[in-house]
Amino acid sequence: EPPQVAWTKTWFDPTVEKEAAESLLDAGVDVLAQHQDTTAAGLAADARGAKWVGYNSDVSEAAPNAWLTAPTWNWGPFYVQTAKAVQGGTCPNEEYYGSMADGMVTLGSFGSSVDADTQALIAEKQAAIIDGSFAPFDGPVSDQDGNEVVAAGSRPELLDLLGMSYFVKGVIGSPKG
């Protein structure tokens, strides 16, 4: 099944998040991913026998039968570095986007349904992202309408990714929310 998107327009509203999750499940989606700060999507997935990719932290205990993993952020080293800079009389005035390479972006624990072969493949891709030999958005990439938005052989810059105003080919839904 192609990926589908349901917008909640909230960071924290368990009721709205549950409704969005259930609408996707009703449409036949069997794996949910989210970009909110509650476990509502995971609980909905768990109740319906679907799988779930969380967000921000490892909350696998909330819906262990549904849990696959979650992208997580390790802010500790950045906070220490920034505090030391301030103590040293400098205050960095820049945007910071962490990465897998600097340890900011990590993955939570894997759920019991993520087998060892899949975990090994994920570890390989993580290593390739860290060493720069793989980037998930390398071209060619087309939008929903089939227009090439990242040329073959090119790699978009971070600001291009942050400014994406399109869904890629195959995604069902509107990027306008």
Summary of the structure (lengths in Angstrom):
residues: 177
radius of gyration: 18.2
end to end distance: 20.8
largest distance: 55.7
contacts: 442
relative contact order: 0.12
helix: 33%
strand: 14%
